[in-house]
Every structure is written in C-alpha cells, then in structure tokens.
Amino acid sequence: MSQEQRFSTGAIAILGGTGDQGFGLALRFAKAGRKVLIGSRQADRAVKAAEEIRALVPTADVAGFDNPTATTQAEIVVLSLPFEHMATTIKGLKESLKPGQIFLSMVVPLASSIGGAASQMLQVWQGSAAELAESLLPKDVSVVSAFQNVSATHLRDLEHEVDADVIVSGGKDARAVVMELCKLVPGVRAIDGGPLSNARIVESLTALMIGINIRYKVPEGVGLRFTGLPK
Ligand SMILES: NC(=O)c1ccc[n+]([C@@H]2O[C@H](COP(=O)([O-])OP(=O)(O)OC[C@H]3O[C@@H](n4cnc5c(N)ncnc54)[C@H](OP(=O)(O)O)[C@@H]3O)[C@@H](O)[C@H]2O)c1
C-alpha cells in the first residue's frame, strides 16, 4: 500500500473518543466513510461509544477498544484527552505504536487542568501539548496538531456544517495528510499552520476563545475564520 493510500483509507484511532471532542470528531470521520476505532481506558466504554455512533450514522465503520489496541490497528492516532492525562496515556502506548504513524493532538493545556481557569493556559516546558507529545513519542511517529479551536458541540452536530478554519501544524508530509483529513468535516477549511512549534500559538487561541464564549454568552463555542487567503 502506498503512503497516500495508507493515510487516505487506513483506520483512524481516537483515544478519548468516549469524551466530548473525540466523540465529535469520530462522528464526523465515520459519517465521511472512514474506519474509526474508538479508544478508551476501558474497552467497554469504547464499545458503547461506537454503538452510539452507529445509532447516529448507521453506515459507520466503527468499533471500540482499549487505547493500546486501537493504536495498534490505526494509521492515524488522534489524542483527545484532558492535558493532565496526556503523558501517562502516551507512555502506556509504547508497545502499540508503529513506525510511520501520524499522531494528531487536539489537546490544549488549559489552566483548568490544575484547578485554574479554562480561559487561561499552562506553561508547558516543551512549548505546547503537541510538542510535549512529540518529546514522549518515538522519533518515527509524526506529530501534528489540529482541531484545538473547534468546539465539541459543533463537531457533534451532524445537522450542521462546522463553520471554522482548522490550523494544522507539524512536519510537512504529515501536515499535508491531516489537511486532507480536515476536508472530511463539512464546512472546515484547513489552514497550513507551519511547523509543530506553532501549536503553542494555536493551543493558546482556545483559551482566548473560551473567554470570548463566556463574555458573549456563546455556550456552543465561537469559531475561527481567516480572511484574505487565496482561493
Ligand atoms: N470539548 C471541547 O469543546 C474541546 C474543544 C477543543 C479542544 N478540546 C481539547 O480536547 C481534549 C479533550 O477534550 P474533551 O472535552 O473531549 O475531554 P473530556 O470529555 O473531559 O475527556 C476525554 C476523555 O479523556 C479520558 N480520560 C479521562 N480521565 C482520564 C485519565 N485519568 N486518564 C486517561 N484518560 C482519561 C476519558 O476517556 P475514557 O474514560 O474512556 O478513557 C474521556 O472520555 C482536551 O485537551 C481539550 O482541551 C476540547
């Protein structure tokens, strides 16, 4: 199988796919016809989430597993966990990761992880949650960050398109794969966000957006759009 086929047809594992954001992205990918593997600490929770997806998208090719088993079977592994659980979870995947996999982080290091405000950020030594993930993962796994600025409410609402730009940061080849993946979510436009170090800027926008949601009373969450880009 070519690299292109591998990433355009291979399974997508979503670790934390039982939670708000991961479930939303799983729904969208399943609706678009991709094989989705929900990951959880407890396989039975993942199986239940997969059943919920099938109830909403009867054509869905989706199954539930514990996080390491989902990881072993996937070409693209999405991490959708609260920041405080990221490092332990990644360390538990060491035996399950495969060379050449793409590891997509949606994680935002919000201060609420340690009892602070969700509209504030934690300082991460590596620069961002995505770069922390990269520091913990084998070198032959490519880390990309995306979807940190899209709310779970919009992802889960299959009746509507997601009216948002998604900034994708990471190494050139893996970034291109994830930019293609973004096209599976109706309404989303992928924005080339450059190298993974830019994840520090992108993740922090989420904290800003949470503050805006509070001040403007938008519980479903505001979205980002860039103007002036060539078509
Ligand atoms: N929610 C949003 O609108 C949104 C938007 C943008 C970005 N994000 C980011 O996306 C990530 C996920 O957000 P979320 O709202 O989906 O989180 P969440 O619903 O609170 O949690 C996601 C999953 O994390 C797993 N988890 C909980 N405690 C754990 C632990 N001790 N160890 C390992 N796994 C644990 C749970 O899965 P199991 O119990 O099944 O293992 C849970 O379903 C966060 O970093 C968040 O900042 C969220």
PDBQT file of the ligand as one rigid body, heavy atoms in Angstrom, charges set to zero:
ROOT
HETATM    1  N1  LIG A 301     -14.552  19.859  24.427  1.00  0.00    +0.000 N 
HETATM    2  C1  LIG A 301     -14.240  20.783  23.531  1.00  0.00    +0.000 C 
HETATM    3  O1  LIG A 301     -15.113  21.531  23.041  1.00  0.00    +0.000 OA
HETATM    4  C2  LIG A 301     -12.804  20.952  23.098  1.00  0.00    +0.000 A 
HETATM    5  C3  LIG A 301     -12.510  21.865  22.067  1.00  0.00    +0.000 A 
HETATM    6  C4  LIG A 301     -11.199  21.996  21.635  1.00  0.00    +0.000 A 
HETATM    7  C5  LIG A 301     -10.187  21.248  22.219  1.00  0.00    +0.000 A 
HETATM    8  N2  LIG A 301     -10.510  20.381  23.230  1.00  0.00    +0.000 N 
HETATM    9  C6  LIG A 301      -9.421  19.615  23.843  1.00  0.00    +0.000 C 
HETATM   10  O2  LIG A 301      -9.633  18.258  23.527  1.00  0.00    +0.000 OA
HETATM   11  C7  LIG A 301      -9.216  17.436  24.621  1.00  0.00    +0.000 C 
HETATM   12  C8  LIG A 301     -10.382  16.541  25.040  1.00  0.00    +0.000 C 
HETATM   13  O3  LIG A 301     -11.416  17.360  25.500  1.00  0.00    +0.000 OA
HETATM   14  P1  LIG A 301     -12.822  16.736  25.969  1.00  0.00    +0.000 P 
HETATM   15  O4  LIG A 301     -13.692  17.877  26.301  1.00  0.00    +0.000 OA
HETATM   16  O5  LIG A 301     -13.278  15.736  24.975  1.00  0.00    +0.000 OA
HETATM   17  O6  LIG A 301     -12.387  15.983  27.304  1.00  0.00    +0.000 OA
HETATM   18  P2  LIG A 301     -13.243  15.005  28.228  1.00  0.00    +0.000 P 
HETATM   19  O7  LIG A 301     -14.565  14.709  27.591  1.00  0.00    +0.000 OA
HETATM   20  O8  LIG A 301     -13.244  15.582  29.597  1.00  0.00    +0.000 OA
HETATM   21  O9  LIG A 301     -12.335  13.695  28.303  1.00  0.00    +0.000 OA
HETATM   22  C9  LIG A 301     -11.988  12.937  27.163  1.00  0.00    +0.000 C 
HETATM   23  C10 LIG A 301     -11.629  11.535  27.584  1.00  0.00    +0.000 C 
HETATM   24  O10 LIG A 301     -10.467  11.535  28.408  1.00  0.00    +0.000 OA
HETATM   25  C11 LIG A 301     -10.415  10.263  29.053  1.00  0.00    +0.000 C 
HETATM   26  N3  LIG A 301      -9.883  10.385  30.396  1.00  0.00    +0.000 N 
HETATM   27  C12 LIG A 301     -10.490  10.945  31.469  1.00  0.00    +0.000 A 
HETATM   28  N4  LIG A 301      -9.711  10.805  32.558  1.00  0.00    +0.000 NA
HETATM   29  C13 LIG A 301      -8.607  10.136  32.175  1.00  0.00    +0.000 A 
HETATM   30  C14 LIG A 301      -7.441   9.660  32.845  1.00  0.00    +0.000 A 
HETATM   31  N5  LIG A 301      -7.276   9.823  34.163  1.00  0.00    +0.000 N 
HETATM   32  N6  LIG A 301      -6.503   9.014  32.113  1.00  0.00    +0.000 NA
HETATM   33  C15 LIG A 301      -6.664   8.793  30.784  1.00  0.00    +0.000 A 
HETATM   34  N7  LIG A 301      -7.778   9.202  30.107  1.00  0.00    +0.000 NA
HETATM   35  C16 LIG A 301      -8.713   9.870  30.789  1.00  0.00    +0.000 A 
HETATM   36  C17 LIG A 301     -11.853   9.742  29.120  1.00  0.00    +0.000 C 
HETATM   37  O11 LIG A 301     -11.905   8.564  28.326  1.00  0.00    +0.000 OA
HETATM   38  P3  LIG A 301     -12.043   7.100  28.977  1.00  0.00    +0.000 P 
HETATM   39  O12 LIG A 301     -12.653   7.264  30.335  1.00  0.00    +0.000 OA
HETATM   40  O13 LIG A 301     -12.965   6.422  28.022  1.00  0.00    +0.000 OA
HETATM   41  O14 LIG A 301     -10.676   6.544  28.990  1.00  0.00    +0.000 OA
HETATM   42  C18 LIG A 301     -12.662  10.857  28.489  1.00  0.00    +0.000 C 
HETATM   43  O15 LIG A 301     -13.768  10.410  27.750  1.00  0.00    +0.000 OA
HETATM   44  C19 LIG A 301      -8.765  18.377  25.741  1.00  0.00    +0.000 C 
HETATM   45  O16 LIG A 301      -7.360  18.515  25.728  1.00  0.00    +0.000 OA
HETATM   46  C20 LIG A 301      -9.438  19.688  25.366  1.00  0.00    +0.000 C 
HETATM   47  O17 LIG A 301      -8.713  20.819  25.837  1.00  0.00    +0.000 OA
HETATM   48  C21 LIG A 301     -11.790  20.206  23.672  1.00  0.00    +0.000 A 
ENDROOT
TORSDOF 0
